[in-house]
């Protein structure tokens, strides 16, 4: 899956969850904090998936 599609899907998810939290009358500071946590999870997940695709990050056999 391309990085742009992955990022767009995660932004859509964060927006939808934030909007539902707003409709549930959750305080704005909690919504912002939760959105930041979800954004951090998205970045870490994206980095892990990019590392798996890129062969230069893989551990080399018989390195030492």
C-alpha positions, 0 to 999 in steps of 0.5 A: 500500500502506498504511503500517501494512501496509508497517511490519508486513511489514517487522517480520515480515521483521526478526523472521524473519531475526533468528530464523533468525540465532539458530538459526544460532548467530550472536552476539546483538550481530550480530543486534541490529546487523543488525536495527537496520540493517534497521530503518533501511532500512525507515524510509528506504524508507517515507519515500521511498514516502510522499514519492512519494505526497504531491504537496506534496513534488514539485518545482514547475515554474517555481519560480524 
